[in-house]
Amino acid sequence: MKLAVFKNEEELDLAAAKSMIEVINENPEATLGLATGQTPIGLYQKLVQAYQKGQVTFKQVTTYNIDEYVGLEKEHPQSFYHFMKTHLFSHIDLNEVQIHIPNGTASNLEEETERYESLLMKAGQLDIQILSIGLNGHIGFNEPGNTLHAETHVVTLTEDTRKVNSKSFPSLAEVPKKAITMGLGPMMKAKKIIFIAKGEEKAAILKQAFKGPIDPLVPGSLLQLHPNIEVYLDEKAVKYMM
Ligand code: PGA
């Protein structure tokens, strides 16, 4: 694991973006596993800025998002599709047909998980996987539990996750109860993981994930096994890891 600690978010986001841009410039057809949430927004802003300055193009890049809420239309303001459009996709030259996000409104969710998994299988090893961690240790929506899944699946969100995510919804009642998430397989197979966490509230779970035992109750602890993971933390997040 390559750990880099930054004084401020600006420097952290720039460094993570630089690492991604290097890969894309070396391989313009790179495949990217992307994440949503507050954490990667700054990284996406840096990618947009680099694109605007002509430092990178996404024309031949293909993306696979790690999760989507069940029941939200693409256009819903809290869907992850909408999030990606707002923070990244609308501002770069990525081809719409090369964007992949699970369809949370599919009439048959099991079939949708199979469809998404076969897309991932066809993609093979992702060049980069962007990840963060939830306060309960989840990675994507791979929630803590006795069983972890390698493949795309439908997940019932924990009440903890719904509460945390309710910040982006008008009320807790409106937070979907289920989601579709990529399993841990493609993430662990990615050539490189760019892992980002910011702020003191993540410090305790980061210590458990990276310094504790590998434990399905802390899905992020699996990341200790990845052979090429770059961990970008700010000084607050790294507090209990030193
Ligand atoms: P956050 O979410 O980036 O909004 O903290 C991370 C997660 O839940 O995986």
Residues whose N, C-alpha, C, O or C-beta is under 5 A from the ligand:
A	BS01	PGA	T36 G37 Q38 T39 S132 I133 G134 H138 G140
